[in-house]
C-alpha cells in the first residue's frame, strides 16, 4: 500500500524515523536537513517543488510539473493562501506544504484521501494512515470507537473517530496546520457549492472535470484496465478512458438470471473503438464471504468491502495477469448522480408544488404512507436531536419507510452485549451535544454523508487490490467532479422517474445514446444471499472464537445460532456484514 508520514523538525523525531512500520522509498527534507516527508509509494506519485525555504508536495495518481508547483508557491505567503491553489488542481491528491515555517497537510473533500495526526514525544506527526501512527506510537485500541463501527450505518460525525486512542482524524474538507511550536490546528478549506446551475449549464463542468480526472489517472500508464459492469458509471469511464489509450474492459457475469449487466456491457463494447473485452464467468466469481480466512490486509478501519474481497480480487485477476498498472472503477457514480428523495424535501420551501409532486411520485414507487411522510415534513428535527433519537432507530432497514430527514436510522445488531449497547448510546449522546450537519438542509447533508461513506468503501477496496499488486482508481470521487455535480440544481439532479439525469447529460456525444437510455441497475443481492448460505459454517467457526466477543462487544453464541439459520430475519439488514468487518479487522491486527 502507498503510505507516508510527515515528521516534525526536531532531533527526537529524526531518531524516531527508524521506528516507522515501513521502509521509506522517498524522503523530502526540511531546510534543516531533517526528514520532513517519508513515504513508500509503490503506486502513487510524489511531486515536489521548493522556492526559497517554502515547499509544496503532492501525493496522488500522476506527476504534477515542478514549474506549476513553484508558480503556486510564489503566490502564497501563508499556508492559508493555498486554498485557491488546491481548488485549481484535480482533487485526488494529498497536499503537504510548508510556507513561512508552518506546515499544511490535507486530504480531499470527498474523504477519499485522509489525514491523521497524533502527538508523539511532544511533537505532532501526521500520516495518511491512522494505522501507521498507531504502530509508530504504540497507541492502544479505542474499544468505544470500535463499538460504534458495529452500527449500520455509522452516522456523521462518528466515523471520524479513530480506532486508536490519541490518534485524531482531520475531517474531509479540512487541513492540519502545524507551526514550529507544534501548535496543531484543524482549519476548513472546502465549502459545499450552492446548487444553482441548471442541467444544461451544469453538464459541461461535470464532463470536463471527469475527463480531466480520467486523463490524469491514465496518463503515462503502460496498460489500463477498467471495470465494465454495463451500468452508467463504468460505461462512462470506459468511453472517457478509451479516448486516451486502449483499454482492457472486464465484466463480471452474475448468477442472477434477471441481471442485465452483462448484456449492456456487451452492447457498450460494440460501440467502443479501443477496447479488449473479457468476461469473468459467474462460476469463477467467488461469492460474498468467500476466503475470509485469507483477509489479512492491514486496512485502516473495518469495511464491509472485506466480505467481497475474494470477488474483487477475482475481478482484477485478468488485469493483473495482463500486466495492467491501473484499474478504473465506477465507484462513486451512484453517490453523486442518483438523486435522493430527501433532496426533494429540501425543495419544500422554495418550490413547494414541485417538491410535493416529486415526493408523491416516490410514495407511489416505494409504497410509503402519507402519515409517515407528513410526520417528517411537518416537524423536522434539528440535526443534534435527530442524531440522538434516530442514530439507533433502524429505520433504514425497511424501504417502505420514507427517509426525508438527515439520514438512515442505524441498526443496533441484536447480538450486541448490553455493555456494548450502553457504550454506543453514551458515545452517541456525547457526540449529539456538539454535532453539526455537513450541510444546512437534510437532503444535502445526507448526500454528502453518503459520498464520504462511499469514499471510505473505495479506500478499503483500493487497499485490498493494492496488496495484490493492482490498486483501483475512482475518478468519481475526485473533488472537482464532486463539486461540479453538487453545483447543479436539486430539481435537475433528483427526479423520481429519471435515472442519473445529470450524468446522462454530461456524457452526451461521449457515450452512445442507446446506452444512455438504460434505466435498470444490477444489485447483486442474490450473490450476497447465496454467499451467506454457502459460508455459514465458516462464520459459525469465526464466532466460536470471536475477538469481538473477547472484548465484550458481541454475544458470540447468539451469532453462532443465527448463522446456523442464514435465512433468519435478523440477518436481513446488513448488520452482519458490518460485524464480520469488525471481527476480521481485529484479527488483522494480530498479523502485524
N, C-alpha and C positions, 0 to 999 in steps of 0.2 A: 504494500500500500504506500501511496505518497504520504509524507508527513514532514512537519517542520516544527521547530521551536524558535522563539525569539528570546534571547538571553539578555539579562541586564549587563550594563557596562561596569563590571566590578570584578576584582581578582577572585573573590569567592565563587562567583558564577563561572568564571573560566575554569576553575578547578572542578566544578560540578559537571562540566560538559562530558567528562569521561564516564559519567553515570547514566547518560542517556540510554534509553532502551532501543536505540538503533544506531547504526554506523553512518554518520553524515557523508554524503557524496558531494554536497555543495556547502560552502561556508562563505558568508559575507561578513567582513569585519566592521567594527566601529572605527572612527578616526583614531582611537587609541590603540588599535590593533587587536583588541579583544574580540571574540566572536559575537556577532550580532544575530545573524540568521544562520541556523544549522538545519540542513534539510536532506532528506533522502527522497528522491523524486524519480522513480523508475518510469513514470508515465507523464507527469506534468512538466511544464517548462518553467524555468526561473529567469525572469528578465530583470536586469538591474541597471540603474544609472546613478551617477554621482555628479554633483555640482557643488563645488567648494566643500563644505562639511555636511551638506544635505544629501540624502539618499532616498531613492524610491525603488521598490521591488514589487514585482507582480508574480504570483504563482498561479498558473492556470493552464488551459488547454493549448495555448500556442504562444510563440515568441512575439514579444512586442519590441519594435525597434528602439534602441537606446536613444536616438535623436528625439523621438516622440516623448520619451520619459524625461529627458533633460529639458525639453521645452516646457513640459508640465511643471517641473521643479522650479524653473525660472520665474513662473508666475505666482509662486506660493511663498508667503512669509511666515506661515504657521501651518500646523497640520490641519487646522480647520479650513484653510483655503483649498484643500484637496477635494472638497465636496464636488465642485464643478468638474474637476479632472476625472473623478471616479464616474460621474454621471455621463461622461462622454465616451467611456470605454465599454466594450461588450461586457455584460455583467456576469462573468463566470470566473472572476479572479479573486484570490486573496490579495489584499493590498497591505503592504508593510512599508512604512515611510518613517524617515527621521528628518525633521526640519526644526531648526533653531533649538537643538538639543532636546527635542521632545519626539517620542515615537507615537505612531498611529498604526494599529493593527486591526483589520476588519475582514469580515467575510462578505456574503452577499445579502441583499434584502430578501430574497426568496427563502433563505435559510439553507440553500444547497451547500454553501461553503460556510463553515462555522469557526468561531474563535473561542477559546477557553483561556482562563488565566488563574494563577494562584500566587501566593506569597510564599517563597521558599528561602530560608536562610536570610530573611529580612529584605528580600528583593522580589520584584514581580517578574514572573516568567509567563509567557503566552505560547499557545500552540493551536494547531488546527484540530487537535485530538485531546479530549479530556483524559483518555486512557494513557497517553504519553506522559502527561503531567502527573497522573496518579502513580505511575510506575517510577517516575523520577523522584517524587517526594515521599512515596510510601503512604499516600493518603488512604485512610480506611473507607470501606464501603458505607454509604448512607442508606440504612435499611428503610427509613421512611420514604426516601426518594424512589427506591425500588418498589415499595408497596404501591406508590402512585402509578407506576407503569403497569400494574395489573388492571387498572381501569381500561375500558374500551368504549369510546376513545378517551384520550387524556386531554382535558380541556386546557386552553390557554389560561394562565401562564405556566401551568405545572410542567410541561415538557422542558422548560428552561432550567429546571432543577438538575444539576449534575448528579451523577450517581455516586460521587465520592465526596467526602467531607473536605471542605476547604478548596474545592475546585469550583470556580464560578464560570457561568456562561455569559458571553456577550450576545445579547438578543439580536436577531436579524435586523438589519437596518441601522445598527449602532456600531460604533468603533470604540476600541480601548485606547485611551491616551495615557502615556506614561512619561513623566519627566525624570530628570536626573535625581530628584529627591524621592523617586519611587512613589509619587502621588497618583496612583492609577485612578482614572475617571472614565466612566462609560458615557458617551455622547451620541445623540441621534444624528444621523446624516441623511436618512431616506424618509420621504413622506409619500403617503398614498396619493396618486394623482386624482384630480377631480374628473368624474365620469361625464365629460361634456362633448366629446366628439361624436357626430353621427356616424352611422355604419360606413357610409361611403368614404368619408374622410378618415376614419379610423383604420380601415382595412390596409391601406398602403403602409403606414408605420409598422403595423404588425408584420406584414410581409417583409419589409426591409430589415427589421430587427432580426427576424427569424433567419432570413437568408444570410445576414452578416454572421450570426452565431454559427450556423452550419458551416459557412466558409472558414471561419476561424478554427473550428474543430477539425475539418478535413484537410486543411492546407498543410502541405509537407508530409502527409501520410503516404506510406507505401501502398497500403491496401485498406479500403474502407468497407466494413460490413454494416448492415442495417437491419433491424427488426422490421418485418413487414407482416403485421397481423391482418391487414386488409381493412383496418379501421382508418378513420380520418387522419389521426395524428401520425401514425407511422407512414401512411401513404404520402402525406405532405412532406415529411422529411426525406423520403426516398426520392421524390422528384426534385427537391431542392439540392440534395447531395449529388445526384447524377448530373446536375449542371456543372459540377466542379470536377468530377472524375468518375470512372466506372465504379459500380457498387455491387457488392455481394449481398443479395437480399435473402433473409432467412425467415421462413414461415413455419409456425408450429401448427400441425393438424390437431383437431380436437376429437375426443372420443364421443362428443355430443353430436348426434346426427342432425340436430336442428341448428348447429353453429354454422354461420355463413362466412366466417372469416376467410377460410381457405379459398373459396370461390372468388371473393372480392380481391384477394391478393393476386390470384392468377389473372384476373381482369386488369389489375394495375400493371402487371409485368408486360402484358400485351401492348400497353401504350408506351412503355419505357424504351429508352434507346441504349443505355449503357448499364444494363442490369443482368447479372448472373444469378438466377433464382434457384434456391434449394428449399425443399420442404422436409421437415422432420416428421416422420410418421407418428401418429398417436401411440403406436405400440412401442416406440423408442423414447417416449417422453415420460419420465418418472412422474408419479402423482404427487400431490401435496403430502407432506410428512415423510417422504421417502428419504432414506440415507441420513437421518438426523444424527446418527452416531458419528458421522464424519463432520458435523458442523462445529468446527473449532476456530473459525475465523474470529480475529480479535476486533469485533465491532465495538464502536464507542458506546452503544446503548442497545437494549433489546429491540428487535424489529421483527414484525411478522413476515418480513422477507425471508427469514431463515426457514420457514416452513416450505417455501417453494425453491429453496436453494438448489436441490438436485435438478429441478426442472429448468431453472435459469442457466445452470452450467451446461445442461444438455443442449439448450438453445444456442449457446455460444460456442459449442464444441466445433461445429463446422467452421466458424470464423477463425478459431484458434488453429485448427488443422490447416486452413488455407493461409495462415500467417498474416491475418489482418491485424493491424495495430490500432484500430478504432472500431467500436461498435455503437452505432446510433440507436437510440430507442425513443419512443413517443411518450414516455412517462412525463406527466405534467400537462399534457393536452386536455385531459378531462378536467383538471383543476382550473384551467384558465378559460375554457370555452363552453363547458356545459353550464348554462346559467341556472343557478339555484333558485327554487321557488321563493326562498327567503328574500331574494333581491326584489321580487315583485311587491313584497310587503313594504320594502323601503320606499316604494313609489306612492304609498297610500296618501301622503300629504301633498305631494307635488302633482301627481296625476291620479287622483282617486278612482275615476271611472276605469282607466286602463289597468290600474292595479287590481281592482276587484274583478275585472273581466279575466285577467290572467290567473288570479287565484281560483276563480270559479272553474277555469279550464283544468287547472291542476287537481281541483276537487274531483272532477269527473274522471280524470286519468287514474288517480290513486285511491279513490273511494273514501276521501276524507269526509268527516261530518262537519256541518256548519257550526255546531256548538263548539267543537274543538278549535275551529278556525277563529271564531269570534272571541273566544277566551284569550287567545294570544294577541289578536289585533287590538282589542279594546283596552286591555290593561297590560301593556308590555312592561316587563321588569327591567330596572336598571341592571347593568352587567354584573355588578357585585352581588346583587340579590339573586340573579339568575344562577351565577356560579355556585353560590351557597346552597340554593334549593335544587338545582337541576343537574349538577355535575355527577350525581349518583342516582339519577331517576330512571335510567334505562329506556327513555322514550325513543331512542334511535333504533330499537330492535324491531319495531312494527312500522312498515312502510305506509300503513293505513292511518297513521297518526301524523298530522301536519307538523312540519318544523318551520315555523315562521318567526322564530326568535333568534337567539345568539348562537345556537348550535344544537347538536345532538346531545341528549342526556346520556351520560356514560353508564355502562353496565357495571354493577358490582357483582363479580362472579360468586355463585353460591358456595364455592369451595374455599373462599377466604376464611381464615380463622377470625374469631371475634377480635383478637388483638390487632390483626391486620386491618380489619374494617374500622376499628377505633382510630388507628393511626391515619388512615386515609381521610376519615371525617375531620380529624383535627387539622391535618395539613390543608385540606380544602377550606376549612373555616378560617385559618390564618391567612391563606392566600386571598380569600374573598375580601378581607379587610382593606387591602391596598390595590387589588387588581383593577386594571383599566383595559377596556376593549382595544382591539387593534384598529378599529375604525369607529366613527360616531354612530353608524347605523348597524342593526343586526345583520343584514344581508352582506354588507361589505366586510364586516368583521368575520362572519362565518366563511366567506370566500377566501379571505387572506389566511385565516387559520387553516383552512383546507390546503392551501398552497404550501404552507410551512410543513404540514403533516406529510404531504406528498414528497416534499424535498427530503424529509427525513428518511422516507422509504427509499428514495432514489440513492441517497448516500450509502445506505446499507447494501443495496444491490450492487453499487459500484465497488464497494469493498469486497464483496463476495466474489465477483468476477475478476477483480484485480488480483486476488490471491491465486486465481487460476491462470493469470497471465494476460488477461484482456479486460480492462475496465470499460464500462459503458459510459456513454455521454448523453446528456439530456438537455438539448437546446431549449426546450420549452420552459425550463427553469432559469434561463438567462434573465437577469434583471430588466434588460431593455425590452425583451419580449413581454415580460410580465407587465411592465409599465405601459407599453403600447396597448395591451389588451384591456387593462383596467381603466384606461383613459376613455374608453368608448362608452356611450350612454347605456345605462342599465336596460332600458326598454328595447335596445337593439341587440343586446347580448343575451338576455334572458327571455326567451319566447317559448311558451308551452309547447307549440307544435312545430318548432323549427329546431333542427339538430345542429348545434355549433354554427350558428349563422355567421359569426364574425370570422371564424377560421375559413369557412366556405368562401366568404367574400374576399379574404386575403389571398386565397390560393387560386382565384380566377386567373386564367391564362398560364398557370403553372401546372395544376392538376387538371386532367381532362374532365369535362363537365359531367359525363356519366358516372364518374367516381365520386363526384361531389353530391350526387343525388342519393347516396346511401343514407338511410335513416335508422338502421339497426346497429346493434353492437353485441359482440360475444362477451359473455361474462365469466365463463369458466367455472360456474357453480357446480356442475356435475363432476369435474375433475377434483374439486375440493371434497365433495361428499364421498366419492368413491375412495379417495385417499384416506379419509378418516376411517372408513370401514376396513380398508386393507391394512393399515398400520396401527390399528387399535392395540394389538398385542405389544408392539414396541412402546406405545405410550403408557400402557399398564406398567411395563418394566421401568419406564422413566419415573413414574410417580412412586413406585415402590422404594426408590432410593433418591427421593427428591431433595435437591438443595434448598428449594423454596420452603419445603416442609421443615427442613432442619433449622431454618431461620425463623420458623413460627409464623409464616405468612399464608400458607395454604394447608388444607387438610388432604394429605396425600392419599389416604384410604378412600375418601369420597371421590377423588379424581379417578382412582382405580376402578371404583364401581361404575362411574359414569362412562368411562372409556370402554368398559366391557359391554356397554349398550350404546353404540355410536349413534343410534337414532334418537337418543334422549333429547327432549326439548331444551334442556339446559345447555346443550352444545350448539344451539342454532344461531347465536348472535355474535360470533366472532371472538368471544372472551377466551375460548380455549386456545386460539392462535396466539393471543397476547400472553397467556400464561406459559405456553410452550416456549415462546420467545424469551421470556424472563428466565425460565429454567435453563435453557441452553446457553444464554448469555452468562449466567452464573458459572456454569460448568466450563465455559471457555476461559474464565479467569484462572482455572487450575492448570492450564496449558502454558502459562507464562513463566 
